[in-house]
C-alpha cells in the first residue's frame, strides 16, 4: 500500500490523505504537547518556514500513547501549537503509533529502519520520518534528534523537489 492511499483525518476531523502532499518532501512526526521534547515544535516550525517554498512540509500527528503527554482535545492541541510555537504546518487527528490500535500510516512507517538498521515500534514522542516526493521513507530519526540537526536537514535537503 502506498503511503498516499492511507486515509487520514486532519486535526479538525476533515478526511484527507498524504496524497494532498504528493510531490513534496515531507517530515512526519508524532507530537505531544506535554513532553520534555515538546520544545522541538519550535525547530519543526523553523524547518517549515525554511523549506516550505522549496516543496517541503512538516506533518504532525498528535499521540497520547507515551505517559499521556497529549491529553488535549483537537481544539486544545491546535490552540497550544499555534499560540505557544506558532505552528503553521498541518496537524492531524490524534492517533496511536504503536500497539493494537496502531494507525495504518504508522504500521507502514515503522517498517523503515533508523540509521542503525533498527525498525519497529516508535520509541517516544517526536520520532521523525523523512518521505521523498514519490512517497518513500528515506530516513527515520529517533525522538531526541534535534529537528534542526545536520542529520535531519541533510535528509530533508536530499529530498527537496525544487
C-alpha positions as CSV (number, residue, x, y, z in Angstrom):
1,X,0.0,0.0,0.0
2,X,1.2,3.5,-0.9
3,X,1.5,6.0,2.0
4,X,-0.6,8.3,-0.2
5,X,-3.5,5.9,-0.1
6,X,-3.9,5.7,3.6
7,X,-7.0,7.6,4.9
8,X,-6.2,10.3,7.4
9,X,-8.2,13.0,9.2
10,X,-6.9,16.5,9.8
11,X,-7.0,17.8,13.3
12,X,-10.4,19.3,12.7
13,X,-11.7,15.9,11.5
14,X,-11.8,16.6,7.8
15,X,-11.0,13.4,5.8
16,X,-7.6,13.7,3.9
17,X,-4.6,11.7,3.0
18,X,-0.9,12.2,2.2
19,X,-1.9,12.4,-1.4
20,X,-2.6,16.1,-0.8
21,X,1.2,16.5,-0.3
22,X,2.3,14.2,-3.2
23,X,5.4,15.6,-4.9
24,X,6.7,17.3,-1.8
25,X,9.4,16.2,0.6
26,X,7.7,15.5,4.0
27,X,8.8,15.2,7.6
28,X,6.2,13.2,9.6
29,X,6.4,13.5,13.3
30,X,4.4,12.1,16.2
31,X,3.9,15.0,18.5
32,X,2.8,15.8,22.0
33,X,2.1,19.0,24.0
34,X,3.2,17.9,27.4
35,X,6.5,16.2,26.8
36,X,10.1,17.1,27.6
37,X,10.7,17.1,23.9
38,X,7.7,19.5,23.1
39,X,10.1,22.4,22.5
40,X,11.0,20.6,19.3
41,X,7.9,22.2,17.9
42,X,9.9,25.4,17.6
43,X,12.5,23.7,15.4
44,X,9.9,21.9,13.4
45,X,8.2,25.2,12.6
46,X,11.6,26.8,11.6
47,X,12.1,23.9,9.2
48,X,8.6,24.5,7.8
49,X,9.5,28.2,7.3
50,X,12.9,27.4,5.9
51,X,11.9,24.8,3.3
52,X,8.2,25.4,2.5
53,X,8.9,27.3,-0.7
54,X,11.1,24.5,-1.9
55,X,8.4,21.8,-1.9
56,X,8.5,20.6,1.7
57,X,6.2,20.4,4.7
58,X,6.2,19.1,8.2
59,X,3.2,17.0,9.2
60,X,2.3,16.5,12.9
61,X,0.5,13.5,14.3
62,X,-0.6,14.0,17.9
63,X,-0.3,10.9,20.0
64,X,-1.2,10.2,23.7
65,X,0.5,6.8,24.0
66,X,3.6,8.0,25.9
67,X,2.7,8.7,29.5
68,X,-0.5,10.5,28.4
69,X,1.5,13.5,27.2
70,X,-1.1,14.6,24.6
71,X,-4.3,14.6,26.7
72,X,-6.0,17.6,25.0
73,X,-8.9,17.8,22.6
74,X,-8.3,18.7,18.9
75,X,-9.1,22.3,19.7
76,X,-6.8,22.4,22.7
77,X,-3.9,20.9,20.7
78,X,-4.5,23.4,17.8
79,X,-4.6,26.4,20.2
80,X,-1.5,25.2,22.1
81,X,0.5,24.6,19.0
82,X,-0.4,27.9,17.3
83,X,-0.1,30.2,20.3
84,X,2.9,28.6,22.0
85,X,5.0,27.7,19.0
86,X,3.4,29.5,16.0
87,X,2.9,26.1,14.3
88,X,1.7,26.6,10.7
89,X,2.3,23.1,9.4
90,X,-0.6,20.7,9.1
91,X,-1.7,18.7,12.2
92,X,-3.8,15.5,12.1
93,X,-6.2,13.8,14.4
94,X,-4.8,12.1,17.5
95,X,-3.7,8.6,16.7
96,X,-1.9,5.5,18.1
97,X,1.5,5.0,16.6
98,X,2.1,1.6,18.3
99,X,0.1,-1.3,19.6
100,X,-3.2,-3.0,18.8
101,X,-4.8,0.3,17.6
102,X,-1.8,1.4,15.6
103,X,-2.8,3.7,12.7
104,X,-2.2,2.1,9.3
105,X,0.1,5.0,8.4
106,X,2.4,4.1,11.3
107,X,2.1,0.4,10.5
108,X,3.8,1.3,7.3
109,X,6.3,3.9,8.7
110,X,7.6,1.6,11.4
111,X,8.8,-0.9,8.8
112,X,11.5,1.6,8.0
113,X,14.8,1.2,9.9
114,X,16.7,4.0,11.5
115,X,20.4,4.7,10.8
116,X,21.4,1.7,13.0
117,X,19.2,-0.6,10.9
118,X,16.5,-0.9,13.6
119,X,12.9,-0.8,12.6
120,X,9.8,-1.5,14.7
121,X,7.9,0.5,17.3
122,X,8.0,4.2,17.8
123,X,10.3,4.9,20.8
124,X,8.7,8.1,22.1
125,X,7.1,11.4,21.0
126,X,8.9,13.3,18.2
127,X,10.2,10.4,16.2
128,X,10.7,11.7,12.7
129,X,10.3,10.2,9.2
130,X,11.6,11.9,6.0
131,X,9.4,11.0,3.0
132,X,10.5,11.5,-0.6
133,X,8.3,13.3,-3.1
134,X,7.3,9.9,-4.5
135,X,6.2,8.6,-1.1
136,X,9.2,6.5,0.0
137,X,10.5,6.7,3.6
138,X,14.1,7.8,3.1
139,X,15.2,8.4,6.8
140,X,14.0,7.6,10.3
141,X,15.3,9.8,13.1
142,X,14.7,9.0,16.7
143,X,13.0,11.3,19.1
144,X,15.9,13.0,20.7
145,X,17.4,14.0,17.3
146,X,17.0,17.8,17.1
147,X,14.8,18.8,14.2
148,X,17.4,21.3,13.0
149,X,20.4,19.0,13.4
150,X,22.6,18.4,10.3
151,X,21.3,14.8,10.3
152,X,17.7,16.0,9.7
153,X,18.4,18.9,7.4
154,X,20.7,16.8,5.2
155,X,18.0,14.1,4.9
156,X,15.4,16.8,4.0
157,X,17.6,18.6,1.6
158,X,18.3,15.4,-0.3
159,X,14.6,15.0,-1.0
160,X,13.6,18.6,-1.9
161,X,12.0,18.6,-5.3
162,X,12.6,22.2,-6.1
